[in-house]
Amino acid sequence: MLDHRDLGEPSLFTPGNLLREARRQKSMVKRRIPPVCMLDPDGDIVRYLVRKGRATPNQDWACYHTIMFECRLADTRVGIVGNAVGSPFAVLVAEEMFASGCALLVSMTSAGRVSEQADLPRFLLIARALRDEGTSDRYVRRNGSSRLDEMLLKGLRPALKRSPSFLGVGTSWTTDAPFRETATAIRRARKLGADCVEMEAAALYAFAKARKKRVVCLAHVTNSMALSKGDFEKGEEEGSVDSLTVVELILRALRRNRPPVD
């Protein structure tokens, strides 16, 4: 089953067909969702926006598994889905987002610190993600890592130079098994250049490459894998305030390098 020689063969099960049946069962009319979407695996950003009255449910999202909320970030309509944790779930939702009218997807995930670098920024634009999960293998041939599209990275670099000191560019280690982050695995990830560990980026970038979609993955480095008490403190409003600042910086930078998406 792991010898995937059918990468160029179209899938019989498609997101468009799944959404067609979901709309039929839910008596929904087919409409496009916001052109910019966001994944919030922890769900803290969604809860914050809803609590502050800044986000409302999107009525055009037909997904069986999730609720999409709509808000405005950087003067852009954004559809945001929370709690899509892990590569299979994140890519399932991403497939359905792009099939529903999404043109750009930004993921903001929390991550564990792997690097021993003392001044590692709290937020990282993930330029490279080590592939230690299975979903990416069904989109592109096995190699060591997935990468952010070069044109997207090029467009973001000028903004990164002007960004706050808590944002940088880095490498993540994407794993399917967070509770198998052994000392040996962590040493290996460090040797391969990982700054942090998370659960979605490698698969999202593989999907983006295979489907020619625009996907940007960000990591909020929030913990040291609970090796000491007091870990996992994310900041104001569970890190939502700073996370949204970073997402808006990314959206504004991309708008400057491409016609507005809204």
GIMOSUL-V964553 format. One record per pair of residues at least 12 apart in sequence whose C-alpha atoms are under 8 Angstrom apart, sorted by the first residue. I is the first residue (numbers start at 1). GAP is how many residues later the second one is. Records with the same first field share a line. If there is no record, write none. Layout:
I = GAP  GAP
//
This chain:
4 = 133  134
7 = 131  132  133  134
15 = 80  81  84
16 = 80  83  84
19 = 43  44  77
22 = 40  41  42
23 = 39
26 = 36
28 = 32  34
29 = 31
30 = 30
31 = 29  69
32 = 28  68  69  70
33 = 25  27  28  46  64  67  68  69
34 = 36  43  44  45  67  68
35 = 42  43  44  66  67  68  69  226  227
36 = 40  41  42  43  66  67  68  69  70  225
37 = 41  42  43  44  60  65  66  67  68  69
38 = 40  41  42  43  67  68  69  70
39 = 41  42  43  44  45  51  66  67  68  69  70
40 = 40  41  42  43  44  67  68  69
41 = 40  41  42  43  44  45  67  68  69
42 = 40  41  42  43  67  68
43 = 38  39  40
44 = 38  193  194  195  196
45 = 37  193  194  195  198  199
46 = 23  34  35  36
48 = 189  192
49 = 22
54 = 17  18
55 = 14  15  16  17
56 = 13  14  15
57 = 12  13
58 = 12  21
61 = 39
63 = 30  33
66 = 15  16
67 = 14  15
68 = 12  13  14
69 = 12
73 = 171  175
74 = 174  175  177  178
76 = 185  186
77 = 185
85 = 114  115
86 = 90  113  114
87 = 46  47  48  89  112  113  114  115  116  117
88 = 47  115
90 = 110  114
91 = 44  112  113  116
94 = 110
103 = 110  111  158
104 = 109  110  111
105 = 109  110  111
106 = 109  110  111  112  141
107 = 108  109  110  111
108 = 109  110  111  112  135  139
109 = 89  91  108  109  110  111
110 = 88  109  110  111  112
111 = 85  86  87  108  109  110  111  112
112 = 84  85  86  109  110  111  112  113
113 = 82  83  84  108  109  110  111  112
114 = 72  75  76  80  81  82  83  110
115 = 75  78  79  80  81
120 = 75
121 = 44  45  46  47  100
122 = 44  45  98  99  100
123 = 43  44  45  95  96  97  98  123
124 = 43  44  45  46  94  95  96  97
125 = 42  43  44  45  91  92  93  94
126 = 21  22  43  44  45  46  75  90  91  92  93
127 = 20  21  26  42  43  44
128 = 17  18  19  20  42  43  44  74
129 = 16  17  18  42  43  44  45  65  72  73
130 = 14  15  16  41  42  43  44  64  72
131 = 12  13  14  15  42  43  44  71  72
132 = 41  42  43  44
133 = 41  42  43  69  70
134 = 42  69
135 = 68
136 = 66  67  68  70  71
139 = 67  68  71
140 = 66  67  69  70
145 = 57
146 = 56  57  59  60
147 = 55  58  59
148 = 57  67  68  69
149 = 56  60  65  66
152 = 62  64  102
155 = 98  99  102
156 = 94  97  98
159 = 90  91  94
163 = 86
167 = 79
170 = 24  25
171 = 22  23  24  25
172 = 22  23  24  25  26  29
173 = 16  21  22  23  24  25  26  29
174 = 23  24  25  26  27  28
175 = 22  23  24  25
176 = 23
178 = 21
196 = 25
198 = 21
201 = 16
204 = 13
220 = 23
222 = 12
//
